[in-house]
Amino acid sequence: MTRLELIQLLIGQARTNGFEFRRWFVAKLGIPWPGSKRALEMITEERRYYILLFSHEFASTFWKAGEHITFQVPPQTFQRVGPDGKVSTVTRKSYTRRSAREDVWRYHLREMAVAEEPLRYMRRYLRVEEELDDPAP
């Protein structure tokens, strides 16, 4: 999936919750509306998608307050020291997590701010067709 496609899906999900991309684009970027396709390209090419991702208006509509959100937590492997001093490796499988906080968008903005790649963080909250396919045996 390309960056443009990912941003388009993110905006699409926010639009279903009431986000007005055109109004946001003109107000926040101060540029006349060039059309939806060109606006998406401009955000992607010039790395202005960070302005979009960290916008309170976008975040509050992407993660609606009080809505149940389902997302996939990736598998994790880490080491920890036990009470006897031995180092053991812990492997956790991926799992589905649900959230229903009132100010969930503020929580996700904080988490996204400390994430290495904010787009990868956002990608976890999209259900795309490729994830729904059964893995090959």
PyMOL commands that set and color helices and strands:
alter all, ss='L'
color gray80, all
select helices_A, chain A and resi 3-16+21-29+36-45+49-53+56-62+104-114+118-123+129-132
alter helices_A, ss='H'
color red, helices_A
select strands_A, chain A and resi 69-73+76-81+87-92+95-99
alter strands_A, ss='S'
color yellow, strands_A
deselect
rebuild
show_as cartoon
